Amino acid sequence: MDLDAGDSPWDDVPSQSANNSSAPQPENQDTAQNQSTQQEAPRSTVRRGPRGRGKITAQATKLEAVDDAIDPLGPLGDKPTESSPTGLEQAPVPPQKETFASRNVRPTSSTSQASSAAGMMDSVNLEEDGTGFRNPPPVQPPSDVEGSQRQQQPSVSVEKAAHPTFDISVGDPHKVGDLTSSHIVYQVRTKTTSKAYRQPEFTVSRRYRDFLWLYNSLHSNNPGVVVPPPPEKQAVGRFDTNFVESRRAALERMLNKIAAHPILQHDGDLKIFLESEAFNVDVKNKENREPDLGQSKGMFSSFGISVGGGGKFIEHDDWFHDRKVYLDALENQLKALMKAIDSVVAQRKGLSEAAGEFSTSIQSLAAVELSPVLSGPLYGLSDLQLRIKELYDRQAQQDVLTLGITIDEYLRLIGSVKMAFSQRQKAYHSWHNAESELQKRKHSQEKLLRQGKSQQDRLNQANADVADAERRVHQARLLFEDMGRLMRNELQRFEKEKVEDFKSGVETFLESAVEAQKELIELWETFLLQLDAGEDGNPFYPADEHNASAELAPEAPSDAGAAFASEEA
């Protein structure tokens, strides 16, 4: 077989051995056979060269034993010069795997293809343009300035971010408006760690109807949640000092309970109430954006569920039935307790009025008494009764603000719980109404199926109506079940807070009663000490001063009582 000039030297070895065997060289026949045997080994080695480097280097000694007189290329090849070594002397170097510092990437199929054509890899620059593979830029370590800035920023834990704290105070009640539109305005000051607000501290002005709007909005936005209600309206005496103070305290407790609730504290309407400077404008804009959301059907209408009273609700859950019976009994007991507290407050106010009348009578008697030895103690007794009157008034107000406000708050909370029960009943009726509507749609679908293919359009519409009714039934059932689970948690929270609030209220009520009795005893003991001192010949009212004050005006006993009080102190 003839050898072309462009053929590989390894393909030319068999033809070379045939030509050599036909040449007349009998004396070197054994030598030629040995040489051909030695040439076969490097030829196979060269072909397996790219698979491993160790085998190529291991055959280097055999290549050195080849006689240079025998050209491996045969008669058509020239002897290789020293400057250009042949493929037998220098095997092709297999491609090396490129190391990457930032990535641990296995060689892909393109890499293996490039390894089979090692000569082409020298002429391809993979980093010349965006088409080739580029090493990613080295990651620069953060500088000291960035690290210090990052450390200076305060970090907030996930728990604190999910459960922010609120400290709300309602104060500075003042009357605004003319005779026909007069009302009380309160300053609502808020301190919070919530990131939903623009500032950690802010103050806004609100009136009573704004608190009422907040309560109704929270109730409609969160069905099943027990929302702390505001105090009741009062048409008569709404500008009385004691009533304004009791309402202020009730509104403050309402806001703090709402802000402490894990669900209500994230409501958008609470944010508007606490933070908005233009409250009326923001409320009107919200109502314009959501015109269909009423006060008691926002949640249901958003699901496309009609809120109807339906028939009489029959409770099937024993747990809820027991809670309703318990709440009714608790409401009756709290009403009786509230009536008793009102009686105690009225009794203290009666004692205060009696003490005031008694002080006036004693003061009149001291004014007509000529003897200073008797008129001085009478003036002191009159002043003592005035102090007792103030004590009874203060104690009556404390009874209202401690135990009375707690009882009134939980009477209103029971009403809020009953409203949540009513929402659950509406959800139950909506579920069953949706089921009845589904049965009607299925009945119409079956009727069309019996009529055959002539009513295909109506049948497709019926199928769509059935699917929509099934979706509504599913949503209504999920809403009812979710509301039941939510109300279980709310009632447990109600019980826990009720125990804590009543315990704190009773303790404060008893402490104020004890302090009032101590103050009363101290007043009487001081007065007795002054009488004893007068019997020893050291009267608190010298005769000349008393007579001078009596000659000035008949109202002088009040000045004498003030002097008696200063000497007591």
Disulfide bonds with the S-S distance in Angstrom:
none
